[in-house]
Amino acid sequence: MNRVGFILSSLLVLLALASSMLFVVDQRQFGVVYALGQIKEVITEPGLNVKLPPPFQNVSYIDKRLLTLDSVDTEPMLTAEKQRVVIDWYIRWRISDPSEYIRNVGLNEAAGASQLNRVVRNAFQEEINKRTVRELLSAKREALMADVKDEVLKAVRGEKPWGIDVVDVRITRVDYVESITESVYRRMEAERKRVANELRSTGAAEGEKIRADADRQREVTVANAYRDAQKIKGQGDAQAAAVYAEAFGRDPQFAQFYRSLEAYKASFANKSDVMVLDPNGSEFFKVFRGQGAPARK
């Protein structure tokens, strides 16, 4: 029984020893093997590896992927014309030499990001001091980012290389500080209002001009139409008078009778019309008395 226990204990010890000596390096990482605090080996290829058990050797991992560092500082920077602006930026970087990185920067990615943030900010401050706001917002922004990248690479590849590679530097936003932004917005608003008022005034003047021209054309059209209507009416009245004259000339008694009927029609147009006349002495009712009726032939 003791022998079986001894064998099981020995197997467990061997298994624990083997597990402490074996380690796996992921394809997204570097494996760094330390021997008594000194870098023994850097493993760049993924797979299963062997090392001495602790405390003789230990292993740590560093990310080998492309990393992104975003700006977190909102302190304004001065341009060439002494304007205070706030910029947002980001850089893409990776660890290219784990040994140099650990010796000169730190044991993890956070240490490199912290120091890189300081270097990038200083580079931006130096380059922005040379440029105006217009240049920051124009096509020269690409030149600015290229110069900042060169400055950062020069810093990380100096006497003590950081073991990193900066792939890209980009500006995402350039803006005035809040106090200047408010004044700029107010100026822009005032300018837009001035332009709007000018356009309204111009539109009102054009509208009055168009309305006056339309009224003039309307008056001319109405006058011409009235003139033509009166001309046509006069021609019609002349033709009607000629027809009446010809017809009445053939039978004067009928003409007198017809005119009397027209007078009666006009006099009694409404039921409420009242006329006070002497039927015996008035010439108006002689037709009713049979004196003005046309003779039958």
Helices and strands as residue ranges (DSSP letters): H 2-21, E 22-25, E 29-35, E 38-43, E 47-50, E 57-63, E 67-70, E 77-78, E 84-95, H 98-104, H 109-128, H 133-137, H 141-156, E 164-176, H 178-250, H 252-267
